[in-house]
Amino acid sequence: MTTGLETDAEAVPVEPTPDRLIRLPEVMARVGLRRTAIYQRMREGRFPKSRSLGPRCTVWVEAEIDDWIGSIVERTDEICQNTPRISR
């Protein structure tokens, strides 16, 4: 039974967008790090791990890269807010 108050948004289920896989050049462009720095941070556990799709194809999950960027922004915002300003 419908009440007649339903909207179009309620009638159409929203499907989540599938995770997108991105290659190293796009990762480098998005995070501003070079290949060596990315792989070093991966080894240290400070950067999302890559996935291998084959012997010569490595990808990252875009959502994980976005989350990493967000965490960096949050940390730098906290540091900036907690740092006392120096008067000159």
FIKOLZA-1660 file (N, C-alpha, C; in steps of 0.1 Angstrom, whole numbers, plus 5000, padded with zeros to 4 digits):
% residues 88
   i   px   py   pz ch aa at
   1 5008 4988 5000  A  M  N
   1 5000 5000 5000  A  M CA
   1 5009 5012 5000  A  M  C
   2 5006 5022 4991  A  T  N
   2 5014 5034 4991  A  T CA
   2 5005 5045 4996  A  T  C
   3 5012 5055 5001  A  T  N
   3 5005 5067 5007  A  T CA
   3 5005 5078 4997  A  T  C
   4 5012 5077 4986  A  G  N
   4 5012 5088 4977  A  G CA
   4 5023 5099 4980  A  G  C
   5 5030 5097 4992  A  L  N
   5 5040 5106 4996  A  L CA
   5 5054 5102 4992  A  L  C
   6 5056 5091 4986  A  E  N
   6 5069 5086 4982  A  E CA
   6 5075 5096 4971  A  E  C
   7 5088 5097 4972  A  T  N
   7 5095 5106 4962  A  T CA
   7 5102 5096 4952  A  T  C
   8 5107 5102 4942  A  D  N
   8 5114 5094 4932  A  D CA
   8 5127 5088 4938  A  D  C
   9 5133 5095 4947  A  A  N
   9 5145 5090 4953  A  A CA
   9 5143 5078 4961  A  A  C
  10 5131 5077 4968  A  E  N
  10 5128 5065 4976  A  E CA
  10 5124 5054 4967  A  E  C
  11 5119 5056 4955  A  A  N
  11 5114 5045 4947  A  A CA
  11 5126 5038 4939  A  A  C
  12 5137 5046 4937  A  V  N
  12 5148 5040 4929  A  V CA
  12 5159 5037 4939  A  V  C
  13 5163 5024 4941  A  P  N
  13 5174 5021 4950  A  P CA
  13 5187 5026 4944  A  P  C
  14 5195 5032 4953  A  V  N
  14 5208 5037 4950  A  V CA
  14 5218 5026 4951  A  V  C
  15 5225 5024 4940  A  E  N
  15 5235 5013 4940  A  E CA
  15 5249 5020 4942  A  E  C
  16 5257 5014 4951  A  P  N
  16 5270 5020 4953  A  P CA
  16 5279 5019 4940  A  P  C
  17 5287 5029 4938  A  T  N
  17 5296 5029 4926  A  T CA
  17 5307 5019 4929  A  T  C
  18 5310 5011 4918  A  P  N
  18 5321 5001 4920  A  P CA
  18 5334 5008 4923  A  P  C
  19 5343 5001 4930  A  D  N
  19 5356 5006 4932  A  D CA
  19 5364 5007 4919  A  D  C
  20 5371 5018 4917  A  R  N
  20 5378 5020 4905  A  R CA
  20 5393 5016 4908  A  R  C
  21 5399 5010 4899  A  L  N
  21 5414 5007 4900  A  L CA
  21 5422 5017 4892  A  L  C
  22 5432 5022 4898  A  I  N
  22 5440 5032 4891  A  I CA
  22 5455 5028 4891  A  I  C
  23 5462 5032 4881  A  R  N
  23 5476 5028 4878  A  R CA
  23 5485 5038 4885  A  R  C
  24 5498 5035 4885  A  L  N
  24 5508 5042 4892  A  L CA
  24 5509 5057 4888  A  L  C
  25 5508 5060 4875  A  P  N
  25 5509 5074 4871  A  P CA
  25 5498 5083 4877  A  P  C
  26 5486 5077 4877  A  E  N
  26 5475 5085 4883  A  E CA
  26 5477 5086 4898  A  E  C
  27 5481 5076 4905  A  V  N
  27 5484 5076 4919  A  V CA
  27 5494 5087 4922  A  V  C
  28 5505 5087 4915  A  M  N
  28 5515 5097 4916  A  M CA
  28 5510 5111 4915  A  M  C
  29 5502 5113 4905  A  A  N
  29 5496 5126 4902  A  A CA
  29 5487 5131 4913  A  A  C
  30 5479 5121 4919  A  R  N
  30 5469 5125 4929  A  R CA
  30 5476 5128 4942  A  R  C
  31 5486 5120 4946  A  V  N
  31 5492 5122 4959  A  V CA
  31 5504 5131 4960  A  V  C
  32 5510 5134 4948  A  G  N
  32 5522 5143 4948  A  G CA
  32 5534 5136 4952  A  G  C
  33 5535 5123 4951  A  L  N
  33 5547 5116 4955  A  L CA
  33 5553 5108 4943  A  L  C
  34 5566 5106 4943  A  R  N
  34 5572 5098 4932  A  R CA
  34 5571 5083 4935  A  R  C
  35 5574 5075 4925  A  R  N
  35 5573 5061 4927  A  R CA
  35 5580 5055 4939  A  R  C
  36 5593 5060 4940  A  T  N
  36 5601 5055 4951  A  T CA
  36 5595 5058 4965  A  T  C
  37 5590 5070 4967  A  A  N
  37 5584 5074 4979  A  A CA
  37 5571 5066 4982  A  A  C
  38 5563 5063 4972  A  I  N
  38 5551 5055 4973  A  I CA
  38 5554 5041 4978  A  I  C
  39 5564 5034 4971  A  Y  N
  39 5568 5021 4974  A  Y CA
  39 5574 5020 4988  A  Y  C
  40 5582 5030 4992  A  Q  N
  40 5588 5030 5005  A  Q CA
  40 5577 5031 5016  A  Q  C
  41 5567 5040 5014  A  R  N
  41 5557 5042 5024  A  R CA
  41 5548 5029 5024  A  R  C
  42 5546 5022 5013  A  M  N
  42 5539 5009 5013  A  M CA
  42 5546 4999 5022  A  M  C
  43 5559 4998 5020  A  R  N
  43 5567 4989 5028  A  R CA
  43 5566 4992 5043  A  R  C
  44 5565 5005 5046  A  E  N
  44 5565 5010 5060  A  E CA
  44 5550 5009 5066  A  E  C
  45 5540 5005 5057  A  G  N
  45 5527 5005 5062  A  G CA
  45 5520 5018 5063  A  G  C
  46 5526 5028 5056  A  R  N
  46 5520 5042 5057  A  R CA
  46 5513 5046 5044  A  R  C
  47 5511 5037 5035  A  F  N
  47 5504 5040 5022  A  F CA
  47 5496 5027 5018  A  F  C
  48 5485 5029 5011  A  P  N
  48 5477 5018 5007  A  P CA
  48 5485 5008 4999  A  P  C
  49 5483 4995 5001  A  K  N
  49 5490 4985 4993  A  K CA
  49 5484 4984 4979  A  K  C
  50 5493 4981 4970  A  S  N
  50 5489 4979 4956  A  S CA
  50 5484 4965 4954  A  S  C
  51 5477 4962 4943  A  R  N
  51 5473 4949 4939  A  R CA
  51 5479 4945 4926  A  R  C
  52 5483 4933 4924  A  S  N
  52 5488 4928 4912  A  S CA
  52 5477 4921 4903  A  S  C
  53 5476 4926 4891  A  L  N
  53 5466 4920 4882  A  L CA
  53 5473 4911 4872  A  L  C
  54 5486 4910 4873  A  G  N
  54 5494 4902 4864  A  G CA
  54 5509 4905 4866  A  G  C
  55 5517 4899 4858  A  P  N
  55 5532 4901 4860  A  P CA
  55 5536 4915 4858  A  P  C
  56 5529 4923 4850  A  R  N
  56 5533 4936 4847  A  R CA
  56 5522 4947 4849  A  R  C
  57 5513 4944 4858  A  C  N
  57 5502 4953 4859  A  C CA
  57 5498 4954 4874  A  C  C
  58 5501 4966 4880  A  T  N
  58 5499 4969 4894  A  T CA
  58 5489 4980 4895  A  T  C
  59 5479 4979 4904  A  V  N
  59 5469 4989 4905  A  V CA
  59 5466 4992 4920  A  V  C
  60 5460 5003 4923  A  W  N
  60 5455 5006 4936  A  W CA
  60 5440 5009 4936  A  W  C
  61 5434 5006 4947  A  V  N
  61 5419 5009 4948  A  V CA
  61 5418 5024 4950  A  V  C
  62 5410 5031 4941  A  E  N
  62 5409 5045 4942  A  E CA
  62 5404 5050 4956  A  E  C
  63 5394 5042 4961  A  A  N
  63 5388 5046 4974  A  A CA
  63 5398 5046 4985  A  A  C
  64 5408 5037 4985  A  E  N
  64 5418 5036 4995  A  E CA
  64 5428 5048 4993  A  E  C
  65 5431 5052 4981  A  I  N
  65 5439 5064 4979  A  I CA
  65 5432 5076 4984  A  I  C
  66 5419 5077 4981  A  D  N
  66 5411 5089 4986  A  D CA
  66 5411 5089 5001  A  D  C
  67 5409 5078 5007  A  D  N
  67 5409 5077 5022  A  D CA
  67 5423 5082 5028  A  D  C
  68 5434 5077 5021  A  W  N
  68 5447 5081 5026  A  W CA
  68 5449 5096 5024  A  W  C
  69 5445 5102 5013  A  I  N
  69 5445 5117 5011  A  I CA
  69 5437 5124 5022  A  I  C
  70 5425 5119 5025  A  G  N
  70 5417 5125 5036  A  G CA
  70 5424 5124 5049  A  G  C
  71 5430 5113 5052  A  S  N
  71 5437 5112 5065  A  S CA
  71 5449 5122 5066  A  S  C
  72 5456 5124 5055  A  I  N
  72 5467 5134 5055  A  I CA
  72 5461 5148 5058  A  I  C
  73 5450 5151 5051  A  V  N
  73 5444 5164 5053  A  V CA
  73 5439 5166 5067  A  V  C
  74 5433 5156 5073  A  E  N
  74 5428 5156 5087  A  E CA
  74 5440 5159 5097  A  E  C
  75 5451 5151 5095  A  R  N
  75 5463 5152 5104  A  R CA
  75 5469 5166 5102  A  R  C
  76 5470 5171 5090  A  T  N
  76 5476 5184 5089  A  T CA
  76 5467 5195 5094  A  T  C
  77 5454 5194 5093  A  D  N
  77 5445 5203 5099  A  D CA
  77 5446 5203 5114  A  D  C
  78 5447 5191 5120  A  E  N
  78 5449 5190 5135  A  E CA
  78 5462 5197 5139  A  E  C
  79 5473 5195 5132  A  I  N
  79 5486 5201 5135  A  I CA
  79 5485 5216 5135  A  I  C
  80 5479 5221 5124  A  C  N
  80 5477 5235 5122  A  C CA
  80 5469 5241 5134  A  C  C
  81 5458 5235 5138  A  Q  N
  81 5450 5240 5148  A  Q CA
  81 5456 5239 5162  A  Q  C
  82 5465 5230 5164  A  N  N
  82 5472 5228 5177  A  N CA
  82 5485 5235 5178  A  N  C
  83 5490 5241 5168  A  T  N
  83 5503 5248 5168  A  T CA
  83 5501 5262 5172  A  T  C
  84 5507 5267 5183  A  P  N
  84 5506 5281 5187  A  P CA
  84 5512 5290 5176  A  P  C
  85 5505 5301 5175  A  R  N
  85 5510 5311 5165  A  R CA
  85 5521 5320 5172  A  R  C
  86 5531 5323 5164  A  I  N
  86 5542 5331 5169  A  I CA
  86 5540 5345 5165  A  I  C
  87 5540 5354 5174  A  S  N
  87 5538 5369 5171  A  S CA
  87 5552 5374 5167  A  S  C
  88 5552 5382 5157  A  R  N
  88 5565 5389 5154  A  R CA
  88 5564 5403 5156  A  R  C
% end
